[in-house]
Amino acid sequence: MLPGRRYSVCGICGVLALDGPLQLPDLTPERMIGVLRHRGPDEFGAWRDERVFLGHARLSIIDLAAGQQPMAGVEGKCWITFNGEIFNYIELAEQLQALGHVFTTHSDTEVIVRAYEQWGDACVEHFNGQFAFAIWDRPRQRLFLARDRFGIRPLFLAEHRGQLLFASEMKSLRAFPGFAPALDTAALTEVATFWTNIAPATPFAGVSQLPPGHTAVVQRDPGGSAPEAPLPASVRIRRYWHPNFLPADEDRRRVDPVEAEKMAQQVREKLVAAATIRLRADVPVGAYLSGGLDSSTTAALIHRYTDHRLKTFSVGFDDPRFDETDWQLAMAAHIGTDHVTVKVDGAAIAGRFRDVVWHSETPILRTAPAPLHALSALARSEGFKVVLTGEGADEVFAGYNIFREAKVRYFWSRDPASEARAALLTRLYPYLSQSPPAFLRKFYGQGLDRPDDPLFSHGPRWQNTRAVAGLLAGDRTGAEERAVQRLLASLPAEFAGWGVVSRAQYLEMTTFLAGYLLSSQGDRMLMGNSVEGRFPFLDHELAELAGTLPASVKLQSLVEKSILKDSVADLLPGTILQRPKQPYRAPDAASFTGEAGRTLVREFMGEQPDSVWHSGRLAALLRKWEHGRLTSVRDNMAFVGALSGRLLEHDFGPGFEARITPLVLEPDAIAWRGN
């Protein structure tokens, strides 16, 4: 085993001159790196040659004296700037050493460079990790960009005046002098419908994201076909991974108890490996504990299979409708962790909401990210830079109601006139038993005549969020349809042959998980307080195993995550194991009724010139809020979406320079690496 682990999570940025010499206006490195300092406040590094600038903001986990970035490969032929972790770096280093590579550090950053030198673009297929990186291959004059399989780490791109800009966050692109992208009404329509943009789109015109599970190459005379907008024309992308599932006939087969037990054991083995490899660090690693099955499983695995003294962190609410403190304390007591909780109320949500939007870089339809921002602040204040969380379990093991709903609706579609089949929905949502049958049919019955529509599972959800789009000004004609077509075009060839639950899982993984949960509620809220999150359930080997399991063992009848529960039954108390799933939520519009919230609303929800938001419709929504009449889920999403959208419009528009002025680095704060 290699000694002296050098871990760093960070922010990256860079500029590539596409034709001609590199042009960096005054203070470009200081601005682009400086606005990423929350991702890496410990050290700032940079490197450049005649065509490329690479920047890096480092959050050090161990040994500031080694592993600095940007880092060079053999004889300085390749230079890298890297954000994330390669968890299997030890095994890869040993493999590469056997192939003749000589290492000068013990960092996973150098493992990436050596892997690229050995395997080229296919290096990413060897990594078990969460990453976004850029490698400048000097002899070939070629920029290689990569993003991890699930999109845990972000990577954004833009072309500006003959140069390619790239960075971990869009604010770093915006900090390039003279680059001021505007919010895109069509892209905001996507957010209003899907909760997120469909990759590679972003909320800003002219800014794109490298989709999860993709690499990109930029070089002169690239050949091939240019990608469709919004990706820059200079980029050539390749998908190297996507979630996969069984063909429909295998997916729905019944599994006998002996085989099911073997499957549960396989899941257990992969879970143990996924959790323990993510403890590789020489600093304390904590864990989030929500009180639900997923985070409890992660904590229990660490407790059972390691000698790690675990500290757990939870968020609680003053409002009992959202609070899960009793469950959290019960699980913490069960495994004997040192446990701390941060209590959040509406005032706390309103007080940090502007920062939440600044870090999210997109309108958000719920306030749910704000308490998670408070939670990462708690972890950081306790001296923790790394936490494990339970994200991904619901997507990988079919835990959400949307999967159960898709199964019921697909069954219903085979006899649309059946009242009994429609009534099965009341088992998912007991409150629907008080609703007239006509409501069930109108809302959940949409699309029953098209059960093989690729987007069948998500239609009702997407229909419910569209009210936010009505608050936008300007022409939105065709925007949603174009996004749908882009989503359909991105589906793998195998998609049509999967079962309804597997198709729903794929859509959830590639839209909501990647674009919202891992971003607005994940990476951005963690890194906003310089904390790294690690996600055992998103280990690609575990996800690949889960994809080979029939849906009938993941969603047994209408019992969610059945195989996962079977695999960890001996680790958890029965009360946690059998507890009905409680979706994580936070108070929405009600959070802004206090003094801090009202001040924020008055400042940013009033009429603004040249806004992408329709002033008259916002005024009507505001009056409704002031009179306490925002009672529906749809109205709450519209209010939070509009407020966050207005904050984004201001802080990335006329308020941007004031916002970043304290963040711009002094020139001597950057350590320039040698050539």
C-alpha positions in Angstrom: 0.0 0.0 0.0 1.3 3.4 -0.9 2.1 5.6 2.1 1.3 9.3 2.7 -2.1 9.7 1.0 -2.5 13.2 -0.5 -6.2 14.1 -0.7 -7.5 17.4 -2.0 -10.9 18.4 -3.1 -11.1 21.6 -5.0 -12.2 24.0 -7.7 -10.7 24.0 -11.2 -10.8 26.5 -14.0 -9.0 27.2 -17.2 -8.8 28.9 -20.6 -7.7 27.5 -24.0 -7.0 29.7 -26.9 -8.6 28.0 -29.9 -6.8 29.8 -32.6 -3.8 32.0 -31.7 -2.0 32.8 -28.5 -3.7 32.8 -25.1 -5.2 36.1 -24.1 -5.7 36.7 -20.3 -6.9 40.1 -19.4 -5.6 41.6 -16.2 -6.6 39.8 -13.0 -8.1 36.8 -14.9 -6.5 34.1 -12.7 -7.1 36.1 -9.6 -10.8 36.4 -10.5 -11.5 32.9 -11.9 -9.7 31.1 -9.0 -10.8 33.5 -6.3 -14.5 33.0 -6.8 -13.9 29.2 -6.3 -12.2 29.7 -2.9 -15.1 28.2 -1.0 -14.2 24.9 -2.9 -10.6 25.1 -1.9 -9.5 27.8 0.6 -6.1 26.3 1.5 -4.0 26.9 -1.5 -4.3 28.5 -5.0 -2.2 27.3 -7.9 -1.9 28.1 -11.6 0.1 27.2 -14.7 0.1 28.5 -18.3 1.9 28.2 -21.6 1.3 30.0 -24.9 -2.2 28.5 -25.4 -3.5 27.3 -22.0 -4.1 28.6 -18.5 -5.0 26.1 -15.8 -6.2 27.2 -12.3 -6.8 25.4 -9.1 -8.2 26.2 -5.6 -7.3 23.4 -3.1 -9.0 22.1 0.0 -6.3 20.1 1.6 -7.1 16.9 3.4 -3.5 16.1 4.3 0.0 17.5 3.8 0.0 20.9 2.1 3.6 20.4 1.2 2.9 17.8 -1.5 0.5 17.1 -4.3 0.0 20.7 -5.4 -1.9 21.5 -8.6 -1.8 22.1 -11.4 0.5 19.1 -11.7 2.8 17.9 -14.5 3.3 14.5 -15.9 6.5 12.9 -17.3 8.9 15.6 -18.5 6.1 18.2 -18.3 4.3 16.8 -21.4 0.9 16.7 -19.7 -0.5 19.1 -17.1 -3.6 18.5 -15.1 -6.1 20.4 -12.9 -8.4 18.0 -11.0 -11.3 18.2 -8.7 -12.5 15.1 -6.8 -11.2 11.7 -5.6 -10.1 8.5 -7.3 -10.9 6.1 -4.5 -9.1 3.1 -6.1 -5.9 5.1 -6.7 -3.8 2.6 -4.6 -4.7 -0.3 -6.8 -4.3 1.7 -10.0 -0.9 3.0 -8.9 0.3 -0.6 -8.3 -1.0 -1.6 -11.7 0.7 1.3 -13.4 4.0 0.7 -11.5 3.9 -2.8 -12.9 3.6 -1.4 -16.3 6.8 0.7 -15.8 5.4 4.0 -14.5 7.5 5.8 -11.8 5.6 7.9 -9.3 7.0 11.0 -7.6 4.1 11.7 -5.3 1.5 9.6 -3.5 -1.5 11.5 -4.9 -4.5 10.3 -6.9 -3.9 13.4 -9.1 -0.6 11.8 -10.4 -2.5 8.5 -10.9 -4.8 10.2 -13.3 -1.9 11.6 -15.3 -0.1 8.3 -15.5 -3.4 6.5 -16.4 -3.9 9.0 -19.2 -0.3 8.5 -20.4 -0.9 4.7 -20.4 -4.5 4.3 -21.6 -5.3 7.7 -23.2 -9.0 8.8 -23.2 -10.0 5.3 -21.9 -8.3 6.1 -18.5 -11.7 7.2 -17.1 -13.0 3.7 -17.5 -10.5 2.5 -14.9 -11.5 5.1 -12.2 -13.7 4.4 -9.2 -14.4 7.9 -8.0 -16.0 11.3 -8.3 -14.1 13.7 -10.5 -13.9 16.5 -13.0 -10.5 17.2 -14.6 -8.7 18.8 -17.5 -5.5 17.5 -19.0 -3.5 19.6 -21.4 -1.5 17.3 -23.6 1.3 19.6 -24.8 2.9 17.5 -27.5 -0.5 16.9 -29.1 -1.8 20.4 -28.4 -4.9 18.7 -27.1 -7.2 19.4 -24.1 -8.9 16.4 -22.5 -11.8 17.0 -20.1 -13.7 14.4 -18.1 -16.6 14.1 -15.7 -17.5 11.2 -13.4 -20.3 8.7 -14.3 -23.1 10.2 -12.2 -22.1 13.8 -12.4 -21.1 14.2 -8.7 -18.5 16.8 -9.7 -19.5 19.6 -12.0 -17.8 20.9 -15.1 -18.9 23.9 -17.2 -17.8 25.2 -20.6 -18.2 28.3 -22.7 -16.6 29.9 -25.8 -15.8 33.6 -25.6 -13.9 35.6 -28.2 -12.0 32.6 -29.7 -11.2 31.0 -26.4 -12.7 28.0 -24.5 -13.4 28.7 -20.8 -14.0 25.9 -18.4 -14.6 25.7 -14.6 -16.1 23.8 -11.7 -18.7 26.5 -11.3 -20.3 29.0 -13.7 -19.4 31.9 -11.5 -15.8 31.3 -12.4 -16.6 31.5 -16.1 -18.6 34.7 -15.4 -15.5 36.1 -13.6 -13.5 36.0 -16.9 -13.3 39.8 -17.8 -15.9 40.7 -20.4 -17.9 37.5 -20.3 -21.4 38.2 -19.0 -23.9 35.5 -20.1 -27.5 36.3 -19.6 -30.2 34.0 -18.2 -31.9 32.1 -21.0 -35.7 32.0 -21.0 -35.8 28.7 -22.8 -33.4 27.1 -20.3 -35.4 28.5 -17.4 -38.5 26.8 -18.9 -36.6 23.5 -18.6 -35.9 24.1 -14.9 -39.5 25.0 -14.4 -40.6 21.7 -15.9 -37.9 19.2 -15.0 -36.5 20.8 -11.8 -33.2 21.1 -13.6 -31.7 21.7 -17.0 -31.4 18.7 -19.4 -27.6 18.4 -19.9 -25.7 19.9 -21.6 -27.9 23.0 -21.1 -27.6 25.4 -18.1 -29.7 28.4 -17.1 -27.3 30.8 -18.9 -27.1 31.4 -22.7 -23.8 30.3 -24.1 -22.8 28.2 -21.1 -23.0 24.4 -21.1 -22.1 21.5 -18.9 -20.2 18.4 -19.8 -22.8 15.7 -19.2 -22.2 13.0 -16.6 -20.3 10.0 -17.9 -18.7 11.9 -20.7 -15.3 13.0 -21.9 -14.5 15.9 -24.2 -11.6 16.7 -26.5 -10.6 20.1 -27.9 -7.9 20.3 -30.5 -7.2 22.0 -33.8 -8.7 20.1 -36.8 -10.8 17.9 -34.5 -12.7 16.1 -37.2 -16.1 14.5 -36.6 -19.3 16.4 -36.2 -19.7 19.4 -34.0 -22.0 18.9 -31.1 -25.4 20.5 -30.9 -25.8 23.7 -29.0 -25.3 24.7 -26.3 -22.0 22.8 -26.3 -19.2 24.8 -27.9 -18.6 23.9 -31.6 -14.9 23.3 -30.8 -15.7 20.4 -28.5 -16.0 16.7 -29.4 -17.7 14.6 -26.7 -17.9 10.9 -26.0 -20.1 9.0 -23.6 -18.1 6.4 -21.8 -20.8 5.1 -19.3 -24.5 5.1 -18.6 -26.7 3.2 -16.2 -27.9 -0.1 -17.6 -30.7 -2.5 -16.8 -32.1 -5.9 -17.8 -34.3 -6.4 -20.8 -38.0 -6.2 -19.8 -38.8 -9.9 -19.9 -35.8 -10.6 -17.6 -36.6 -7.6 -15.5 -40.1 -8.7 -14.4 -39.3 -12.4 -13.8 -40.0 -13.8 -10.4 -37.0 -14.8 -8.2 -37.1 -17.7 -5.8 -36.1 -17.2 -2.2 -32.7 -19.0 -2.6 -31.7 -16.8 -5.5 -33.0 -13.7 -3.8 -30.8 -14.5 -0.8 -27.8 -14.8 -3.0 -28.6 -11.4 -4.6 -28.9 -9.8 -1.2 -25.5 -11.1 -0.3 -24.0 -9.7 -3.5 -25.5 -6.3 -2.7 -24.1 -6.5 0.8 -20.6 -7.3 -0.4 -20.6 -4.4 -2.9 -22.1 -2.0 -0.3 -19.3 -2.9 2.2 -16.6 -2.3 -0.5 -18.2 1.0 -1.6 -18.5 2.3 2.0 -15.1 1.3 3.2 -13.1 2.5 0.2 -14.7 5.9 0.7 -13.1 6.1 4.1 -9.6 6.5 2.6 -8.4 9.7 4.1 -6.0 10.8 6.8 -8.5 13.2 8.4 -11.7 12.3 10.3 -14.6 11.2 8.0 -18.1 11.8 9.3 -21.5 10.8 8.0 -24.9 12.5 7.6 -27.7 10.7 9.4 -31.3 11.6 8.3 -33.0 8.8 10.2 -34.0 7.0 7.0 -32.9 3.7 5.6 -30.1 5.0 3.3 -28.0 7.1 5.6 -28.6 4.6 8.4 -27.2 1.9 6.2 -24.1 3.8 5.4 -23.4 4.6 9.1 -24.1 1.0 10.1 -21.8 -0.4 7.5 -18.9 1.8 8.8 -19.7 0.8 12.4 -19.8 -2.9 11.6 -16.9 -3.3 9.2 -14.3 -0.7 10.3 -12.7 0.5 13.5 -13.5 4.0 12.4 -14.8 6.2 15.3 -17.8 7.7 13.5 -19.3 11.1 14.1 -22.7 11.7 12.6 -24.5 14.9 11.7 -28.2 15.6 11.2 -30.6 18.5 10.4 -33.8 18.9 12.4 -36.7 21.3 12.1 -38.8 23.2 14.6 -41.8 22.3 12.5 -42.8 18.6 13.4 -44.1 18.1 9.9 -40.6 18.1 8.6 -38.6 16.9 11.7 -37.0 13.4 11.9 -34.9 14.0 15.0 -36.4 11.1 17.0 -35.4 8.6 14.2 -31.9 10.2 13.9 -31.3 9.9 17.6 -32.5 6.3 17.7 -30.1 5.3 14.9 -27.2 7.2 16.5 -27.9 5.4 19.8 -28.1 2.0 18.0 -24.6 2.2 16.6 -23.1 4.5 19.3 -22.0 7.5 17.3 -21.0 10.9 18.6 -24.0 12.7 17.2 -24.8 16.4 16.7 -27.8 18.2 15.2 -28.5 21.6 13.8 -32.0 22.8 14.2 -33.4 24.9 11.3 -36.5 27.1 11.2 -38.0 29.5 8.6 -35.8 32.4 9.7 -32.7 30.3 9.2 -33.7 29.3 5.7 -34.5 32.9 4.7 -31.3 34.1 6.2 -29.0 31.9 4.1 -31.3 31.6 1.0 -29.3 34.2 -1.0 -26.1 32.3 -0.4 -27.8 29.0 -1.3 -28.8 30.4 -4.7 -25.3 31.9 -5.3 -23.9 28.4 -4.8 -26.6 26.6 -6.7 -26.3 28.8 -9.8 -29.8 27.9 -10.9 -33.4 28.7 -9.8 -34.5 26.1 -7.2 -38.2 25.1 -6.8 -37.9 24.2 -3.1 -36.0 25.6 -0.1 -34.7 22.1 0.7 -31.0 22.9 -0.1 -30.9 25.6 2.6 -31.0 23.3 5.6 -28.3 21.1 3.9 -26.2 24.2 3.6 -26.6 24.7 7.4 -25.7 21.0 7.9 -22.4 21.2 6.0 -21.6 24.4 8.1 -22.2 22.3 11.2 -19.8 19.6 9.9 -17.2 22.1 9.1 -17.5 23.8 12.5 -16.9 20.4 14.1 -13.6 20.1 12.2 -14.8 17.7 9.4 -13.9 18.2 5.8 -15.3 14.9 4.5 -18.8 13.2 5.1 -20.5 10.2 3.7 -24.1 10.5 2.8 -26.9 8.2 1.6 -27.7 9.9 -1.7 -28.3 7.5 -4.7 -29.9 4.6 -2.9 -33.4 5.6 -4.0 -32.4 5.8 -7.6 -30.2 2.7 -7.7 -32.7 0.5 -5.7 -36.0 2.0 -6.7 -37.0 3.8 -3.6 -39.0 6.7 -4.8 -42.8 6.9 -5.1 -42.3 7.8 -8.7 -41.2 4.2 -9.4 -44.1 2.7 -7.5 -46.4 5.2 -9.3 -45.0 4.2 -12.7 -45.6 0.5 -11.9 -49.2 1.2 -10.9 -50.0 3.5 -13.8 -48.5 1.0 -16.3 -50.7 -1.8 -14.7 -53.7 0.6 -14.9 -53.0 1.4 -18.6 -53.8 -2.2 -19.5 -57.4 -1.6 -18.3 -57.9 2.2 -18.3 -61.5 2.0 -17.3 -60.8 0.0 -14.1 -61.6 1.9 -10.9 -59.9 -0.8 -8.9 -56.6 -0.3 -10.7 -56.8 3.4 -10.2 -57.5 3.0 -6.5 -54.1 1.3 -6.1 -52.7 4.8 -6.1 -54.2 5.3 -2.7 -51.8 2.7 -1.3 -49.0 5.1 -2.3 -50.7 8.3 -1.3 -53.4 7.6 1.4 -54.6 11.2 1.2 -56.0 10.4 -2.3 -58.7 8.3 -0.8 -60.4 11.6 0.0 -60.1 12.8 -3.6 -62.8 12.2 -6.2 -62.1 9.5 -8.8 -62.2 12.2 -11.4 -59.0 13.8 -9.9 -57.2 10.6 -10.0 -58.0 10.0 -13.6 -57.2 13.6 -14.6 -53.8 13.9 -13.0 -52.4 10.3 -12.8 -54.3 9.0 -15.8 -52.6 11.3 -18.2 -50.6 9.3 -20.8 -52.3 6.0 -20.1 -53.0 5.6 -23.8 -49.2 5.8 -24.4 -47.6 3.4 -21.8 -44.6 2.8 -24.0 -43.8 6.5 -24.2 -40.2 6.7 -23.0 -41.1 9.5 -20.6 -44.3 7.8 -19.3 -43.2 7.6 -15.7 -42.4 11.2 -15.2 -45.3 12.9 -17.0 -47.4 13.7 -13.9 -44.5 15.1 -12.0 -43.3 17.4 -14.8 -46.9 18.5 -15.4 -47.1 19.6 -11.8 -44.1 22.0 -11.9 -45.0 23.8 -15.1 -46.7 26.7 -13.3 -43.3 28.3 -12.7 -42.7 28.7 -16.4 -45.8 30.9 -16.6 -43.9 33.5 -14.5 -41.3 34.0 -17.2 -41.5 36.9 -19.7 -40.6 36.6 -23.4 -41.3 33.9 -25.9 -41.1 30.4 -24.6 -42.6 28.8 -27.6 -41.2 25.3 -28.2 -38.7 25.5 -25.4 -40.1 22.5 -23.4 -40.5 20.5 -26.6 -36.9 21.1 -27.6 -35.7 20.0 -24.2 -37.8 16.8 -24.5 -36.3 16.1 -27.9 -32.8 16.6 -26.5 -33.6 14.2 -23.6 -35.1 11.6 -26.0 -32.0 11.9 -28.3 -29.7 11.2 -25.3 -31.4 7.9 -24.4 -29.3 4.8 -25.1 -30.4 2.4 -27.7 -31.2 -0.2 -25.0 -33.7 2.1 -23.3 -36.7 1.0 -25.3 -36.2 -2.6 -24.3 -36.2 -2.0 -20.5 -39.2 -2.4 -18.2 -41.2 0.6 -17.0 -39.5 0.7 -13.6 -36.0 0.6 -15.1 -36.9 3.3 -17.6 -38.1 5.4 -14.7 -34.8 4.7 -12.8 -32.7 5.8 -15.8 -34.6 9.0 -16.2 -34.4 9.8 -12.5 -30.6 9.1 -12.4 -29.9 11.2 -15.5 -32.2 14.2 -14.8 -33.2 14.8 -11.2 -30.3 13.0 -9.5 -27.5 14.5 -11.6 -29.1 17.9 -12.2 -30.7 18.7 -8.8 -29.9 16.3 -5.9 -26.2 16.0 -6.6 -25.9 19.6 -7.5 -28.3 22.0 -5.7 -28.7 19.7 -2.7 -25.3 17.9 -3.0 -22.0 19.3 -4.2 -23.0 23.0 -4.0 -24.3 22.9 -0.5 -21.3 20.8 0.7 -18.6 22.8 -1.1 -20.3 26.0 -0.1 -18.8 25.3 3.3 -15.6 23.6 2.1 -16.9 20.0 2.9 -16.5 17.1 0.5 -19.4 14.6 0.2 -18.9 11.0 -0.7 -21.7 8.7 -1.8 -21.3 4.9 -1.4 -24.6 4.1 -3.2 -23.2 5.8 -6.3 -20.2 3.5 -6.5 -20.5 2.5 -10.2 -19.8 -1.2 -9.4 -22.7 -1.3 -7.0 -24.9 0.5 -9.5 -23.9 -1.9 -12.2 -24.8 -4.9 -10.0 -28.1 -3.3 -9.1 -28.8 -2.9 -12.8 -28.5 -6.7 -13.3 -31.1 -7.4 -10.6 -34.8 -7.8 -11.7 -37.0 -4.9 -10.8 -39.2 -7.5 -9.0 -36.6 -7.7 -6.2 -36.0 -4.0 -5.9 -39.6 -3.1 -6.0 -41.4 -6.2 -4.6 -45.1 -5.7 -5.1 -45.1 -2.1 -4.0 -42.4 -2.4 -1.3 -39.5 -0.1 -2.2 -35.9 -1.1 -2.0 -36.8 -4.6 -1.0 -33.4 -6.2 -1.9 -31.5 -3.4 -0.1 -33.5 -4.0 3.1 -32.9 -7.7 2.9 -29.1 -7.1 2.5 -28.8 -5.0 5.6 -31.6 -6.4 7.8 -29.1 -7.5 10.5 -27.5 -4.0 10.7 -30.5 -1.9 11.5 -33.2 -1.7 14.1 -36.6 -2.9 12.9 -38.1 0.5 13.5 -35.7 2.0 10.9 -35.9 -0.9 8.5 -39.7 -1.0 8.3 -40.2 2.7 8.6 -42.4 4.2 5.8 -40.3 6.4 3.6 -40.5 10.1 4.5 -39.3 12.4 1.7 -36.9 15.1 2.8 -38.7 18.5 2.7 -38.4 21.9 4.3 -40.8 24.8 4.8 -41.1 26.7 1.5 -42.9 30.0 1.1 -43.7 30.1 4.8 -40.0 30.5 5.5 -40.1 34.1 4.2 -42.8 35.5 6.5 -40.3 36.7 9.1 -38.3 39.9 9.0 -35.3 38.5 7.1 -37.5 36.8 4.6 -39.8 39.8 4.0 -36.7 42.0 3.5 -35.4 39.6 0.9 -38.7 39.3 -0.9 -39.3 43.1 -1.0 -35.8 43.7 -2.4 -35.8 41.1 -5.1 -39.5 40.4 -6.0 -40.4 43.9 -7.0 -40.4 45.2 -10.5 -37.0 45.1 -12.3 -36.2 46.5 -15.7 -35.1 44.1 -18.4 -36.0 41.1 -16.3 -36.7 37.6 -17.7 -39.5 37.4 -15.1 -42.9 38.8 -15.9 -43.5 41.7 -13.5 -47.3 41.6 -13.5 -47.5 37.8 -12.8 -44.9 38.1 -10.1 -46.9 40.9 -8.5 -50.0 38.7 -8.5 -48.0 35.9 -6.9 -46.6 38.3 -4.3 -50.0 39.5 -3.3 -51.2 36.0 -2.9 -48.2 35.2 -0.6 -48.8 38.4 1.4 -52.3 37.3 2.1 -51.2 33.8 3.1 -52.9 32.1 0.2 -50.0 30.1 -1.1 -51.4 26.8 0.0 -50.8 24.5 -2.9 -47.5 22.7 -3.7 -47.6 24.3 -7.2 -47.9 27.8 -5.7 -45.1 27.2 -3.3 -42.8 26.0 -6.0 -43.7 29.0 -8.1 -42.9 31.4 -5.3 -39.5 29.8 -4.4 -38.6 29.4 -8.0 -39.3 33.0 -8.8 -37.5 34.3 -5.8 -34.4 32.2 -6.4 -34.6 33.1 -10.1 -34.6 36.8 -9.3 -31.7 36.4 -6.9 -29.8 34.6 -9.6 -30.6 37.3 -12.2 -29.3 40.0 -9.9 -26.2 38.3 -8.4 -24.9 37.0 -11.8 -26.0 40.2 -13.5 -25.7 43.8 -12.2 -24.7 42.6 -8.7 -21.9 40.3 -9.8 -18.9 42.6 -9.4 -20.0 43.7 -5.9 -20.5 40.1 -5.0 -17.0 38.9 -6.1 -14.9 41.9 -5.1 -14.0 40.4 -1.7 -13.2 37.1 -3.4 -10.7 38.3 -5.9 -7.2 37.0 -5.0 -4.1 39.2 -4.5 -1.6 38.3 -7.2 0.9 36.9 -4.7 -1.7 34.5 -3.4 -1.4 32.3 -6.4 1.5 29.8 -6.6 2.5 29.6 -10.3 3.9 26.2 -11.3 7.0 25.9 -13.4 7.0 24.8 -17.0 
